[in-house]
Amino acid sequence: MTAPVTYPMPETLSDIKVIWRPKAVNFAPQQHTSGREVIVAASQYPMHEFELIYNMLRNKPTQFEFKTFMGFFLQLGGTLNGFLFKNPYDGQVTGSVIAHGDGTTTTFSLTRTFGAGGFTAAEPIGYLDPATTLNVYLNGVLKTLGSDYTVDQTLPGKQTVTFSSAVGNGVAISIDASFFYFCRFLDDTLDFEQIVYNVFQLKKVTLVSKRGPL
C-alpha cells in the first residue's frame, strides 16, 4: 500500500516550538455514595497532541515554507485526512521488546516503549518509516523478512508482524524500528499572520494522534 503523506517539518527544530501533550483517555470520574471515586479507562492507550508554533514562514522564490505548509493543509482538507508526523523526541527504538511468545500466537502488534528511571509505558506505533529497515529478533537472534515473518501496514496505529510459525513460550520478540505518529489536524482553520512583507507566522497549529483508517 502507499504510505500516507508526511507532515513537512522545518529543516531545523530551532525554527519552531513544540509542545507535546499526552492525553490519557478515561471516562469522567463518578462518585459513589460512600464518597469513593470510580474512574474507568475508555482506552488502553493514550492519545497525543502536538502544538507547533512557527515564528517565521517565508514566501520567497527560494524560501517557500509558507506555500509548502499552506498547500499541505489544503491538500489534506483540514481535519479530513490523516498524515504521518515524525515526533522529534520519539521516533526510533533499538532492541525494544514488543511481546513474549506463548507457543500459539503468530501475530503481534508493533509497539514502542517510552520512559526512563523505572517508569515506562508501551503503545502501538503509528506507522513504520518506509525509508528505513525494520529488524525483528527472537531472543536476540535476527530474523529474515519474508521467510521468518511478514509485516502488515494496512492500518495506521495497528502495524503488525506475523511469524511463519508460533513463537515459543517466553521467547522475547524485539525490534529495531523508526516510526511516525499517525495524526490529523485538530481544526479546520489556521491563522497565518503576516509580520512583514512575504513573511508569516503561525502562532499555533495543533496535531492530534489517531488510529484507524487513513
Helices and strands as residue ranges (DSSP letters): G 13-15, E 16-23, E 30-31, E 37-38, E 47-58, H 65-76, E 83-85, E 92-100, E 107-109, E 111-116, E 119-124, E 127-128, E 135-138, E 141-142, E 149-152, E 160-163, E 172-185, E 192-196, E 199-209
